[in-house]
Amino acid sequence: MPILFDMKTISTALGIGYLFTLLLIAAYWRDKQRMDTIKVLFLASKATQTAGWFLAVFRGDISDLLSISVANSLMLLGLSLEVIALLRIQYAPNPLLAKLYLFITAICIACFQYVYLFHNEEHYRIVCASMTMGILLLPTCLLPLQRGASILMRIIGSIYTLIMASFLYRGISAWHDTNWTSLYEPSSFQLISIMTIYLILVLSSTGFVLLLKEQASHELVRLASYDSLTNTFNRRAFTDYADKAILHAAKQGKPVSYLLFDIDQFKQINDTHGHHAGDQVLQDLVLQIKPYLRDADLFVRYGGDEFGILLPGHDEAESDSKAAAIIQKIRQSAPLGPVPLTYTISVGVITVVPNPKTRIEHLYTSCDRALYHAKRNGRNRMSRSQLHIEQKAELLG
């Protein structure tokens, strides 16, 4: 025997749930974080959905124009804003796609208004509302498939995809049997639908907050690991990753090469053209070098104009070839800025087959001597480190 629910009571409970969710999240974000576009969009979606549910509460007591037409339009708009906010967490802003999605939202709302005005029967309203909500949720199917998406993002994206499928299924089913899919008729579908709506309320709000926390954590890790000017590793993060890469090479018995380099006469560039020009040179240097690097290579800015690159698996011939190619590329690069500004680099290189005791600081010390020789011999060149007996003992055990 189906359980009978009073939909006015249920709608009131849902409206209050949306309202308190809105107030609690808004209060938390106001105290803890700045209100950026993503948070504003999500709060706007919850405010719109809250208004829609409260209008639905008074169905039968107020004009159908408000309790059906406006209420459903607000819910469609709120769902659209929620999807946009969710996608903005994972994808970079794209104004053109956002406008296209809002245009589709407007079409969905217009379709429901057409049904309300010219075919105002519950049978048609359920089909239209369910299908348009399913269409608006279609972009969430991309979230679990996105390369590099976190487990949390995949789970939440999968939940939204299931919700989308349930809306589409309800719309198709309503075409054949209105009573079975109506929220106002007692049935097993009514029970499942009400539980699903509560689940959407809890999971969408909790999941969204968790995704923002995850994004903030990733951003903190990035800020702690990368140089803000050049987007290369800073010294602390590089040392950690480099030592792990060296240990991995030691276990496999493979060579590693290390390049230490800086910009020739960099102080003179700063003194002559200003620090802004110096910053442009540093950024251009990184831009010119990155195409020569693999995913496994590690690129660090130690500070000032001093950089390093660890090349796991590169032997002497390969590292010499790469260093020479980089030097030539920098030498032949186009002048920077309005003033014809060119620059060159000097590079120290070392290659070892490490053992478990080898550390990046050992390579740095030895390579620094090679860099000094490159400078002393005229700059704009490379010099390979020649290991002495005591250095071999330190580096190779």
KEFIRO-363002 format. One line per field, with one value per residue (C-alpha): x, y, z. Coordinates in nm, 4 decimals. Layout:
N
X [X/...] .
Y [Y/...] .
Z [Z/...] .
// end
This chain:
397
X [0.0000/0.1569/0.2478/0.0452/0.2362/0.0895/0.2747/0.2109/0.3946/0.6705/0.7106/0.7243/0.9925/1.1935/1.1610/1.2794/1.5638/1.6769/1.6429/1.8551/2.1111/2.1331/2.1700/2.4289/2.6493/2.6265/2.7205/3.0160/3.1561/3.1079/3.3148/3.5803/3.6369/3.5910/3.2793/3.3996/3.1881/3.1496/3.0128/2.7796/2.6428/2.5825/2.4147/2.1992/2.0969/1.9931/1.8075/1.6176/1.5329/1.4204/1.1818/1.0467/0.9760/0.7999/0.5740/0.4952/0.3899/0.0893/-0.0321/-0.4103/-0.4117/-0.2576/-0.2740/-0.1425/0.0603/0.2742/0.2622/0.3140/0.4420/0.6759/0.7717/0.8880/1.0640/1.2579/1.3549/1.4782/1.6797/1.8182/1.9236/2.0943/2.2927/2.3918/2.5257/2.7207/2.8755/2.9663/3.1296/3.3259/3.5051/3.6448/3.6753/3.8169/3.5550/3.4215/3.1849/3.0638/2.9639/2.8066/2.5906/2.4964/2.3947/2.1876/2.0224/1.9324/1.7979/1.5788/1.4473/1.3662/1.1763/0.9957/0.8953/0.7425/0.5563/0.4215/0.2921/0.1413/-0.0355/-0.1599/-0.1569/-0.2053/-0.2490/-0.0356/0.0474/0.2220/0.3737/0.5488/0.6886/0.8147/0.9565/1.1327/1.2801/1.4038/1.5673/1.7344/1.8616/2.0015/2.1896/2.3490/2.6822/2.7359/2.8023/3.1417/3.2582/3.3311/3.5024/3.7304/4.0981/4.2632/3.9333/3.9553/3.7702/3.5357/3.4578/3.3937/3.1555/2.9613/2.9541/2.8214/2.5482/2.4385/2.4397/2.2078/1.9802/1.9745/1.8831/1.6025/1.4529/1.4638/1.3107/1.0318/0.9599/0.9388/0.7276/0.4903/0.4041/0.2437/0.1164/0.0609/-0.0666/0.2367/0.4812/0.2849/0.4209/0.0633/-0.0630/0.0293/0.2565/0.5966/0.7248/0.6095/0.8124/1.1229/1.0921/1.0632/1.3652/1.5577/1.4738/1.5990/1.9102/1.9697/1.9362/2.1917/2.4399/2.4414/2.5132/2.7568/2.9288/2.9712/3.1282/3.3616/3.4647/3.5501/3.7525/3.9355/4.0047/4.1354/4.3630/4.5051/4.5650/4.7503/4.9708/5.0401/5.1289/5.3580/5.5307/5.5677/5.7445/5.4781/5.6665/5.7790/5.5443/5.8413/5.9050/6.0472/6.3559/6.1786/5.9321/6.1984/6.4347/6.1605/6.0594/6.4178/6.5411/6.2530/6.3357/6.7044/6.6194/6.3920/6.6738/6.9137/6.6827/6.6634/7.0326/6.9601/7.1502/7.0252/7.1506/7.1269/7.1530/7.2277/7.2178/7.1665/7.1313/7.4490/7.4818/7.1373/7.2245/7.3151/6.9777/6.8009/7.0151/6.9774/6.6164/6.4564/6.3274/6.0121/6.2277/6.4218/6.0991/6.0041/6.3390/6.2862/5.9391/6.0612/6.3464/6.1037/5.8726/6.1604/6.2843/5.9599/5.9054/6.2339/6.1222/5.9345/5.6691/5.9294/6.1757/6.1814/6.2322/6.3211/6.3884/6.6246/6.5932/6.7032/6.8112/6.9360/6.7518/6.7967/6.6588/6.6736/6.6628/6.5913/6.7141/6.9368/7.2960/7.5860/7.5159/7.1464/7.2019/7.4771/7.2440/6.9581/7.1754/7.3232/6.9762/6.8497/7.1520/7.1088/6.7359/6.7926/7.0716/6.8505/6.5294/6.3618/6.4347/6.1982/5.9852/5.9977/6.3729/6.5698/6.6636/6.8427/7.0117/7.2120/7.2635/7.5540/7.4955/7.6682/7.5919/7.6518/7.5497/7.5694/7.4299/7.3169/7.3013/7.0416/7.2557/7.2802/7.0920/7.0125/7.2253/7.5281/7.4579/7.3983/7.7347/7.9247/7.7288/7.7818/8.1547/8.0823/7.8625/8.1460/8.3809/8.1280/8.1103/8.4851/8.5379/8.3258/7.9613/7.6891/7.8122/7.7950/8.0540/8.0365/8.1304/8.4303/8.4052/8.7152/8.7802/8.6368/8.3319/8.2662/8.2703/8.0192/7.7878/7.8099/7.8862] .
Y [0.0000/0.3342/0.5796/0.9004/1.2255/1.5732/1.7608/2.0982/1.9773/1.8234/2.1397/2.3502/2.1240/2.1403/2.5179/2.5524/2.3112/2.5164/2.8377/2.7173/2.5689/2.9054/3.0980/2.8632/2.8491/3.2258/3.2890/3.0483/3.1941/3.5514/3.4884/3.2590/3.3446/3.6180/3.5933/3.5129/3.4465/3.0725/3.1251/3.4035/3.1780/2.8910/3.1115/3.2676/2.9179/2.8196/3.1496/3.0995/2.7376/2.8391/3.0968/2.8354/2.5825/2.8391/2.9373/2.5684/2.5434/2.7648/2.5738/2.5869/2.8883/3.1374/3.1900/2.9016/3.1648/3.1952/2.8426/2.6617/2.8951/3.1174/2.8424/2.6002/2.8790/2.9720/2.6089/2.5763/2.8966/2.7860/2.4504/2.6252/2.8553/2.5556/2.3683/2.6747/2.7139/2.3446/2.3556/2.6696/2.4710/2.2260/2.4372/2.7799/3.0519/3.0571/3.3539/3.2243/2.8825/3.0444/3.2666/2.9667/2.7680/3.0587/3.0855/2.7149/2.7808/3.0598/2.8235/2.5595/2.8159/2.9404/2.5824/2.5343/2.8653/2.7562/2.4332/2.6252/2.8721/2.6411/2.2832/2.3401/1.9804/1.8040/1.5361/1.7843/1.9953/1.6921/1.5871/1.9382/2.0165/1.6788/1.6828/2.0420/1.9726/1.6658/1.8755/2.1412/1.8695/1.7228/1.9119/1.7381/1.4163/1.5661/1.5892/1.2172/1.1941/1.4954/1.4027/1.4755/1.5034/1.4115/1.1148/1.3586/1.5351/1.2011/1.0895/1.4164/1.4266/1.0694/1.1603/1.4554/1.2268/0.9820/1.2709/1.3798/1.0250/1.0128/1.3380/1.2115/0.8795/1.0615/1.2751/0.9731/0.7777/1.0707/1.0655/0.7251/0.7424/1.0786/0.9449/0.7220/1.0139/1.2834/1.4114/1.4772/1.1199/0.8483/0.5893/0.4287/0.6926/0.9682/0.8162/0.7697/1.1207/1.2877/1.0952/1.1901/1.5590/1.5534/1.3710/1.6366/1.9112/1.7532/1.6234/1.9285/2.1672/1.9447/1.8291/2.1821/2.3023/2.0009/2.0667/2.4274/2.3122/2.0653/2.3389/2.5681/2.2919/2.2306/2.6026/2.6205/2.3282/2.4996/2.8284/2.6464/2.4511/2.6907/3.0162/3.2805/3.4656/3.1769/2.8930/2.6611/2.4647/2.6545/2.5172/2.3294/2.1482/2.0765/1.9258/1.6926/1.5741/1.5604/1.3408/1.0996/1.0931/1.0301/0.7462/0.5923/0.6120/0.4559/0.1576/0.1081/0.1685/0.4507/0.7788/1.1229/1.4525/1.7907/2.1344/2.4432/2.7762/3.1477/3.4505/3.6229/3.9830/3.9717/4.2474/4.4723/4.4022/4.5055/4.8149/4.9273/4.8377/4.8072/4.5171/4.4870/4.4059/4.1599/3.9838/3.9633/3.8026/3.5416/3.4584/3.4438/3.2132/2.9630/2.9922/2.9163/2.6149/2.4322/2.2888/2.0968/1.9265/1.5998/1.5387/1.3577/1.6506/1.8852/2.2612/2.4878/2.8536/2.8796/3.2552/3.5587/3.4347/3.0904/2.7862/2.4113/2.1176/1.7514/1.5100/1.1551/0.8885/1.1241/1.0159/1.2482/1.2604/1.3324/1.5997/1.7668/1.7736/1.9199/2.1833/2.2874/2.3101/2.5294/2.7610/2.7988/2.8616/3.1396/3.2901/3.3050/3.4169/3.7366/4.0623/4.1401/4.4492/4.7877/4.8042/4.5408/4.3286/3.9975/3.7721/3.4507/3.1841/2.9811/2.6190/2.3706/2.0017/1.6825/1.3220/1.0369/0.6922/0.7547/0.5297/0.5489/0.8027/1.0524/1.3772/1.6754/1.9030/1.6897/1.7457/2.1157/2.1641/1.9886/2.1548/2.4986/2.4581/2.3724/2.6820/2.8946/2.7556/2.8365/3.1949/3.2283/3.0916/3.3580/3.2879/3.1815/2.8231/2.5004/2.3293/1.9722/1.8862/1.6579/1.4471/1.4158/1.1141/1.2762/1.4009/1.0541/0.9154/1.1790/1.1420/0.7722/0.6198] .
Z [0.0000/-0.1043/0.1688/0.1385/0.1667/0.2047/-0.0680/0.0937/0.4056/0.1955/-0.0154/0.3039/0.4495/0.1267/0.1097/0.4692/0.3954/0.0972/0.2985/0.5908/0.3523/0.1790/0.5056/0.6586/0.3481/0.2979/0.6624/0.6424/0.3213/0.4394/0.7535/0.6068/0.2409/-0.0137/-0.2297/-0.5796/-0.8888/-0.8250/-0.4744/-0.5890/-0.8651/-0.6245/-0.3645/-0.6379/-0.7496/-0.3979/-0.3433/-0.6702/-0.5900/-0.2389/-0.3840/-0.6264/-0.3513/-0.1312/-0.4211/-0.4763/-0.1097/-0.1781/-0.4808/-0.4707/-0.2379/-0.4775/-0.8508/-1.0643/-1.2447/-0.9311/-0.7878/-1.1190/-1.3898/-1.1873/-0.9394/-1.2108/-1.4008/-1.0861/-1.0277/-1.3859/-1.3528/-1.0147/-1.1562/-1.4471/-1.2153/-1.0013/-1.3039/-1.4208/-1.0742/-1.0651/-1.4067/-1.3141/-1.0428/-1.2968/-1.6128/-1.6898/-1.7501/-2.1055/-2.1587/-2.4957/-2.3604/-2.0527/-2.2753/-2.4909/-2.1819/-2.0474/-2.3898/-2.3698/-2.0182/-2.1562/-2.4252/-2.1602/-1.9517/-2.2630/-2.3484/-2.0053/-2.0341/-2.3721/-2.2205/-1.9281/-2.1547/-2.4304/-2.2901/-1.9191/-1.8079/-1.5468/-1.7993/-2.0302/-1.7497/-1.5967/-1.9345/-2.0134/-1.6688/-1.6365/-1.9873/-1.9612/-1.6217/-1.7706/-2.0618/-1.8262/-1.6346/-1.9493/-1.9060/-1.5704/-1.7660/-1.8544/-1.4925/-1.4298/-1.7712/-1.7294/-1.7398/-1.4081/-1.2199/-0.8518/-0.7030/-0.5288/-0.8569/-1.0308/-0.7547/-0.7527/-1.1323/-1.1384/-0.8875/-1.1005/-1.4053/-1.2265/-1.1305/-1.4941/-1.6020/-1.3444/-1.4762/-1.8339/-1.7262/-1.5406/-1.8458/-2.0762/-1.8259/-1.7720/-2.1382/-2.0875/-1.7275/-1.5575/-1.2250/-1.1703/-1.2116/-1.0273/-0.6964/-0.5866/-0.6283/-0.3737/-0.5359/-0.5016/-0.7422/-0.5067/-0.2215/-0.4369/-0.5822/-0.2422/-0.1100/-0.4256/-0.3835/-0.0248/-0.1430/-0.4101/-0.1488/0.0844/-0.1721/-0.3971/-0.1099/0.0793/-0.2383/-0.3679/-0.0424/-0.0394/-0.4004/-0.3157/-0.0147/-0.2365/-0.4923/-0.2169/-0.0869/-0.4356/-0.4773/-0.1452/-0.2507/-0.5821/-0.4162/-0.1746/-0.4529/-0.7470/-0.8148/-0.8720/-1.1474/-1.3689/-1.2628/-1.2120/-0.8931/-0.5986/-0.4261/-0.1461/-0.3724/-0.6356/-0.3778/-0.2573/-0.6066/-0.7354/-0.4491/-0.5173/-0.8897/-0.8167/-0.5767/-0.8409/-1.0986/-0.8472/-0.7991/-1.1764/-1.2374/-1.4829/-1.5249/-1.4287/-1.5631/-1.4024/-1.5646/-1.3558/-1.5403/-1.5069/-1.7331/-1.8439/-1.7227/-1.5635/-1.3161/-1.6050/-1.7679/-1.4469/-1.4017/-1.7642/-1.8437/-1.5007/-1.2948/-1.5036/-1.8071/-1.5902/-1.4964/-1.8646/-1.9402/-1.6674/-1.7976/-2.1567/-2.0560/-1.9035/-2.2042/-2.4436/-2.2434/-2.1581/-2.5094/-2.4671/-2.1457/-2.0912/-1.8281/-1.6149/-1.6204/-1.3209/-1.3660/-1.0710/-1.0113/-0.7157/-0.6940/-0.8929/-1.2355/-1.1223/-1.2560/-1.2589/-1.4584/-1.3549/-1.6491/-1.5240/-1.7646/-1.9696/-2.0255/-2.1112/-2.4847/-2.4372/-2.1726/-2.3792/-2.6793/-2.4786/-2.3117/-2.6473/-2.8038/-2.5194/-2.5378/-2.9131/-2.8786/-2.6238/-2.8328/-3.1424/-2.9701/-3.0875/-2.8990/-2.6105/-2.5576/-2.7263/-2.6591/-2.8562/-2.5538/-2.6039/-2.3543/-2.3269/-2.0638/-1.9261/-1.8257/-1.6000/-1.6635/-1.4693/-1.5359/-1.2842/-1.2273/-0.8711/-0.5693/-0.2894/-0.1000/-0.3876/-0.3304/-0.5517/-0.3322/-0.4222/-0.7914/-0.7317/-0.5590/-0.8346/-1.1149/-0.9640/-1.0280/-1.3929/-1.4241/-1.2842/-1.5514/-1.8263/-1.6993/-1.6721/-2.0246/-2.1911/-2.1012/-2.3507/-2.3358/-2.1377/-1.9202/-1.7976/-1.4424/-1.4108/-1.0974/-0.8849/-0.6652/-0.3498/-0.5436/-0.6838/-0.3352/-0.2250/-0.5229/-0.5994/-0.2595] .
// end
